[in-house]
């Protein structure tokens, strides 16, 4: 069956955390109207299921996951998940926007996420969250459910590793990872069969030998030119793994990054395009559609001195068009930075429209909207 792909973006945990003046999400109506103006059809957000299951109407104090990125709050912040989550989904539904649910399992002062110890616990917190959405009459607004962002990276899934801060990431082919995947999704599917389920990934994005994809309804790889496809980060001296609290990390992204890109744009575009083809090959062999909500150029970037958005947009356009050419994506984002907090990127309405128009003019082998 052939249909047009959807244009999707990621608003992660920012939709709830970044609500102070000037943070981008203090006025949901304005932000969502601007998203529609730019041509997007869907948004992927953190549903904070562990907090919904623990006490949905409590005010939680969240700790920063980093100090130098523009996703979420860079200082401790107080949030309440309900009724805010339901109000946000309703605001999306009113505008015809679909909502993909995910979770980064943000850490709070009580470390509530540590109460998740088994796959059954993971299923339980999502069960409570999905039930709340259904009871509010909002189930039709949900596009898909991504149980854990970038599974199984320890930063976002510490419970898989017994909350060991020194844990080394496991392959999805490991039996313990396969077991969690099978049990959590099977349990949720039995209780909430109407949804499509997945676990997004940022490692092994062309597949892992021996992994079990049986329970996944779609593949949600996060695809970038670096660090997956090229050694761009290495050449500019940027350490992604240790950049969370490093005040000097952005120096490599300010001048050196664009200079390296401009020295040979074709090299980096070709590396990205080749990787996209490999990801599409994974989709073909698995027989499952692709959705990508984080993507194309580099992982981290933001407004600041010496950081122009032009080269980022160039690479992202390469990624969008290469992905569309494969026919394997039922929904795709235009960049990693499609949110109002990224002012330099967000204000270029014409660029967003050119990309979302291209997506809507594309062909996918899958039906994106049931």
C-alpha positions in Angstrom: 0.0 0.0 0.0 1.3 3.4 -0.9 0.7 6.7 1.0 2.4 10.0 1.6 5.0 10.1 4.4 4.4 12.2 7.5 6.6 15.1 8.7 7.3 14.6 12.4 9.4 16.4 15.0 10.7 15.6 18.4 9.8 17.8 21.4 11.2 15.3 23.9 10.8 16.5 27.5 11.1 20.1 26.5 7.4 20.5 25.9 6.9 20.2 29.7 10.2 21.4 31.2 10.9 24.5 29.1 8.0 26.7 30.1 9.7 29.7 31.5 9.6 33.0 29.6 11.5 32.7 26.4 12.1 29.0 26.7 9.9 28.2 23.7 7.1 26.1 25.1 5.6 28.6 27.6 2.6 29.0 25.2 1.6 25.6 23.8 -1.0 27.1 21.5 1.5 29.4 19.8 4.2 26.7 19.5 1.8 24.2 18.0 0.3 26.8 15.6 3.8 27.5 14.5 4.5 23.8 14.0 1.4 23.5 11.8 2.5 26.6 9.9 5.8 24.9 9.1 3.9 21.9 7.7 4.4 19.2 10.4 1.9 16.4 11.0 3.1 14.8 14.2 5.3 15.3 17.3 7.1 12.9 19.5 7.2 13.7 23.2 8.1 12.3 26.6 5.0 11.1 28.5 7.0 10.7 31.8 5.2 7.3 32.4 7.2 6.5 35.6 5.9 9.8 37.1 2.4 9.2 35.9 2.4 5.8 37.5 3.9 7.0 40.8 1.7 10.1 41.3 0.4 11.9 38.2 -0.7 15.1 39.9 2.3 15.5 42.1 4.8 18.3 41.5 8.1 16.6 40.7 11.5 18.2 40.9 13.6 17.0 37.9 17.4 17.1 37.8 19.2 18.3 34.6 20.5 15.7 32.3 23.0 18.3 30.9 24.0 21.9 31.4 24.8 23.0 27.8 22.1 21.6 25.6 18.8 23.3 24.7 16.6 20.2 25.2 14.8 20.4 28.6 15.9 22.4 31.5 19.6 23.0 32.4 18.8 23.5 36.1 16.5 21.7 38.4 12.9 22.3 37.4 9.5 21.6 38.9 6.8 19.9 36.7 3.5 18.2 37.0 2.6 15.6 34.4 -1.2 15.4 34.7 -3.4 17.1 33.6 -0.7 18.8 31.5 0.0 15.7 29.3 -3.6 15.3 28.5 -4.0 19.0 27.8 -1.0 19.0 25.4 -2.3 15.9 23.6 -5.8 17.6 23.3 -4.1 20.7 21.9 -2.4 18.6 19.3 -5.5 16.7 18.4 -7.5 19.9 17.9 -4.9 20.9 15.2 -4.9 17.5 13.6 -1.4 16.6 14.9 -0.6 13.0 15.9 1.4 12.4 19.1 4.0 9.8 19.4 4.7 8.9 23.0 8.2 8.1 24.3 10.2 8.4 27.5 13.7 9.5 28.4 12.9 8.5 32.0 14.0 11.7 33.4 15.5 11.5 36.8 13.8 13.4 39.7 15.1 14.1 43.2 13.5 10.9 44.5 14.9 8.8 41.6 11.5 7.4 40.9 12.7 5.7 37.7 14.7 3.3 39.9 11.4 1.7 40.9 11.5 0.1 37.5 13.4 -3.2 38.0 11.8 -5.6 35.5 10.1 -5.6 32.1 6.8 -6.0 34.0 7.5 -2.8 35.8 8.2 -1.0 32.5 4.9 -2.3 31.1 3.1 -1.3 34.2 4.1 2.4 34.1 3.1 2.6 30.5 -0.2 0.8 31.2 -1.1 3.4 33.7 -0.2 6.2 31.3 -2.1 4.8 28.3 -5.1 4.1 30.5 -5.1 7.8 31.6 -5.0 8.9 27.9 -7.8 6.5 27.0 -10.0 7.6 29.9 -9.6 11.2 28.7 -10.9 10.1 25.2 -7.6 10.9 23.5 -6.5 7.5 22.3 -7.1 8.4 18.7 -4.5 11.1 18.8 -1.7 8.7 19.5 0.5 7.8 16.6 2.7 5.1 18.2 4.3 4.3 21.6 8.1 4.2 21.9 8.7 2.5 25.3 12.2 3.8 25.9 14.1 6.5 24.0 17.2 5.1 22.3 17.0 1.6 23.8 19.2 0.3 25.4 21.5 3.2 26.2 22.2 3.3 29.9 21.5 7.1 30.1 17.9 6.6 29.2 17.3 3.0 30.4 19.4 2.8 33.7 16.9 0.2 35.0 18.1 -2.4 32.5 21.5 -2.2 34.1 20.5 -2.2 37.7 21.1 1.5 37.8 24.8 0.9 37.5 26.4 4.4 36.7 29.3 2.6 35.0 27.3 0.3 32.8 28.4 -0.5 29.3 25.7 -0.5 26.7 24.5 -3.9 25.7 23.7 -5.1 22.2 20.0 -5.5 21.4 20.9 -9.1 20.5 21.8 -9.9 24.1 19.1 -12.2 25.6 18.4 -9.8 28.6 17.6 -7.0 26.2 15.5 -9.3 23.9 13.6 -10.5 27.0 12.7 -7.0 28.2 11.6 -6.1 24.7 9.4 -9.1 24.2 7.8 -9.1 27.7 7.1 -5.3 27.9 5.6 -5.0 24.5 3.6 -8.2 24.7 2.1 -7.2 28.0 1.1 -3.8 26.7 -0.3 -5.1 23.5 -2.5 -7.5 25.5 -3.9 -4.6 27.6 -3.8 -1.9 24.9 -4.0 -3.6 21.4 -5.0 -0.4 19.5 -1.5 1.1 19.6 1.7 0.5 17.5 4.7 -0.2 19.6 8.5 0.2 19.2 11.7 1.0 20.9 13.7 3.7 19.3 17.5 3.2 18.8 20.6 5.3 18.3 23.1 2.4 18.2 23.2 -0.6 15.8 21.0 1.5 13.5 21.5 -0.8 10.6 20.4 -3.8 12.7 22.0 -6.2 15.3 22.7 -9.8 14.4 20.4 -11.9 16.5 18.0 -9.2 17.7 14.3 -10.0 17.9 12.1 -7.5 16.0 9.0 -9.6 16.2 7.2 -7.4 18.7 8.1 -4.1 17.0 5.5 -2.6 14.7 8.0 -0.1 13.3 11.7 0.7 13.5 12.6 4.1 14.9 16.4 4.6 14.3 18.0 8.0 15.0 20.2 8.7 12.1 23.0 11.2 11.9 26.0 12.0 9.7 28.1 11.7 12.8 29.0 9.7 14.9 27.3 6.8 13.1 28.4 7.4 9.5 31.6 9.4 9.6 34.5 10.4 11.9 33.4 14.1 11.8 33.3 14.4 15.6 36.8 12.9 15.9 38.3 15.3 13.4 36.9 18.4 15.2 37.8 17.0 18.7 34.3 16.7 20.0 33.5 14.1 22.6 29.8 13.4 22.5 29.8 10.9 25.3 31.3 13.3 27.8 29.8 16.5 26.6 26.8 16.7 29.0 28.5 18.9 31.6 31.7 20.0 29.7 31.8 23.8 29.4 34.4 23.6 26.6 32.6 21.0 24.4 30.8 23.7 22.3 34.1 25.3 21.3 34.5 22.4 18.8 31.0 23.0 17.4 31.3 26.8 17.1 34.0 27.3 14.4 35.8 24.0 13.7 32.6 22.1 12.8 31.5 24.4 10.0 35.0 24.9 8.7 35.5 21.1 8.4 32.2 20.6 6.7 32.8 23.4 4.2 36.2 22.0 3.4 34.5 19.0 1.6 30.7 19.1 1.8 30.4 16.1 -0.6 32.4 13.9 1.7 30.0 14.4 4.6 26.9 14.2 2.5 28.0 11.0 0.9 28.7 9.5 4.3 25.2 10.4 5.4 23.6 9.1 2.3 25.4 5.8 2.4 24.3 5.3 6.0 20.7 6.1 5.1 20.9 3.4 2.4 22.1 0.9 5.0 19.3 1.8 7.4 16.8 1.3 4.6 18.3 -2.1 4.0 17.6 -3.0 7.6 14.0 -2.0 7.1 13.8 -4.1 3.9 15.3 -7.2 5.5 13.0 -6.8 8.6 9.9 -6.0 6.6 9.1 -3.1 8.8 8.5 0.6 8.2 10.9 3.3 9.4 10.1 6.4 11.4 13.0 8.8 12.3 12.5 11.7 14.7 16.1 12.6 15.5 18.3 13.0 12.6 20.5 13.9 9.7 23.4 16.4 10.5 24.9 16.2 14.0 23.5 15.3 17.3 24.1 18.4 19.4 23.9 22.0 18.3 22.3 25.3 19.4 22.2 29.0 18.8 25.4 30.8 19.8 28.5 32.7 18.7 30.1 31.2 15.6 27.3 28.7 15.1 25.5 29.3 11.9 22.5 27.1 10.9 23.2 27.1 7.2 25.4 24.1 7.0 23.2 22.1 9.3 20.2 22.8 7.0 22.2 21.7 4.0 23.0 18.4 5.5 19.5 17.9 6.8 18.1 18.5 3.3 20.5 15.8 2.0 19.2 13.5 4.7 15.5 14.2 4.0 15.8 13.7 0.3 18.0 10.6 0.6 15.5 9.0 3.0 12.5 9.8 0.8 14.3 8.2 -2.2 14.3 4.8 -0.4 10.5 4.7 0.0 11.1 3.0 3.4 10.2 5.9 5.7 6.5 6.3 6.7 7.4 9.4 8.8 10.6 11.5 9.1 11.9 14.6 10.8 13.7 17.4 9.1 16.4 17.8 11.8 17.3 17.2 15.4 16.5 20.9 16.1 12.9 21.4 15.0 11.6 23.2 18.1 11.0 26.8 19.1 14.0 26.9 21.5 16.3 26.6 18.4 15.6 30.1 17.3 17.9 30.3 14.3 16.5 27.1 12.9 12.9 27.7 13.9 12.5 31.2 12.4 13.3 29.9 8.8 9.7 29.1 8.0 10.4 28.8 4.3 13.1 26.1 4.9 10.7 24.1 7.0 8.0 24.4 4.4 10.3 23.3 1.7 11.3 20.2 3.6 7.8 19.3 4.8 6.4 19.9 1.2 9.1 17.5 0.0 8.1 14.9 2.6 4.4 15.2 1.6 5.3 14.9 -2.1 7.3 11.7 -1.4 6.2 8.1 -1.6 6.3 5.5 1.1 5.6 1.8 0.8 3.6 2.0 4.1 0.5 3.7 5.3 1.5 6.2 7.9 -1.9 7.0 9.4 -4.1 3.9 10.1 
